Every structure is written in C-alpha cells, then in structure tokens.
Amino acid sequence: MIIDLHSHLIPSVDDGAQTIEQSIELARQAVDEGVEHMVLTPHHRNGKYINYKADVLGATNALQEAYKQANVNLKVYASQEIRLTDKFLDDLYNGELLSLDAAGKYYLIEFPSDRVPSNAKQVLQELIDDGITPVIAHPERNHELTTNLHRLNELVQIGCLSQITTSSYSGYYSETLVANSQQMIQHNLAHILASDVHHIKHRPMNVESTFARLEKEYGLETVQYFKDNARGIFNGDSINKKKPIQLKKFRKKWFGLF
C-alpha cells in the first residue's frame, strides 16, 4: 500500500488541477501507480494562494464523491501545504490549520524556494516542544538547503522530517534534483517520498518509477522505510527515524528548478 502525503488535486484552488476532469485524470494515474490513500495539500499562505481549513474540508468531501461517481478507487483526505510565515503559529493555535494526520501531530510546511526563513528554527522548535513534528516539503528544491546541507541537518536534528518529491528523485525534472535528493537520502535527511502532483504532464505522479529507482540504488529495505514512514505519519504514529549521517563541510553551486 502506498500513501501519498503531498498532492494538489483539488480543482481551481492553486496551481494544481484546474478542473474536475483534470483531477479525476490525476487520481486515476495515482491508482494506476499503486496509491490507495492520498492527502490533499493545497498551498496555504504562500503569497499567492490561501486555502482555509473549512474550504479544504468541504472541497475534499466533494472530490471524494466525484471520484466515487467516476469509479476511481482513491481515498482522499484534507490537509494543507503551509508556508512558514509570521502568521503560522497564530493560525495553528487558533485551529485554522490542517495536519497530515487525524491526531494533529504532523504538519506539511513549505519554505520559500530560495531560502530558509530567519525565524524557521525558532518556530519549528516551538512546534516540536508542543509535540508536533514539522514535515519540510521538497527540501531538494530549496536553494539554501541544497547549497548548505548542514542547514537541513540542523532542522532534522531538532526533530523535523523532510519530504522528497518523487519527480525530483526519479529524474523527471533534472539530474541536479536527482543529485540533491540522493545526497539527502544517503545522509538520512529524507524521510518520505511524495508526489507533489500538480499536472498530468508537467508535474505528474512518478511514484512507480521513483520506488523502482530507490530499490535499485538503495534496496528493498530503504523502499520499505519510506513507505512505513508515510504510513506512520498518516496514522499519527511515531516513526523509526534513522540517525543523520555526519556531514562533511561543503557548499555547491545551484542549478536546480523551482
């Protein structure tokens, strides 16, 4: 069973699927690639899109019914991809944010693509102290985290998890993002793989090819590690988090996407 914890299938709420037909097509692609459960995570407060909790819950219920009518056997759940802003903690404590699990233990958090916000460590530490585990979305596409892997290591060491995008690791985007993903996997700085699916051609699922590549490069045990972690997060359970491997001091040039 594959659980996809990051997707953009709710129509017309962000830069993901724009129509119900596109959403159904993406859902069918997910099922074809072995996904049974998908968490819907529209962008929230990223400077362009705002998707409030009540709206996402309503849209998810409607989408589930649409999939049922279209005979698409995919179960979907409401969440958000939440940009880390100065409103984050207020929104969280006011009950306005959706977690990746029903218990409210895991939240999918996005940074700007070029940097890590200056208040990130302080905010993330407060979440961890309150028993919440931040899941950092697609660090392999973040300029600061890829040019200085020690920054990601620091966040993982305090208790964060990170999510690599399937299309980054599979090679669908660029070899640079493959290398970024491999660095994070090899140093135990990546904990789940998720599609971040937006579009059938430009940003598709690539789940099947990603797990095939993961098995070839790191073995079945690593494949199971990533799948078990996704299941654990989805269920609100603790996961068996591997200890990060010590990093050498390095910096590299940035040639990535997004």
Secondary structure by P-SEA (a helix, b strand, c coil): cccccccccccccccccccaaaaaaaaaaaaaacccbbbbbcccccccccccaaaaaaaaaaaaaaaaaacccbbbbbbbbcccccaaaaaaaacccccccccccbbbbbccccccccaaaaaaaaaaaacbbbbbccccccccccccaaaaaaaaaabbbbbbbcccccccccaaaaaaaaaaaaaccccccccccccccccccaaaaaaaaaaacccaaaaaaaaaaaaaaaaccccccccccccccbbbbbbccc
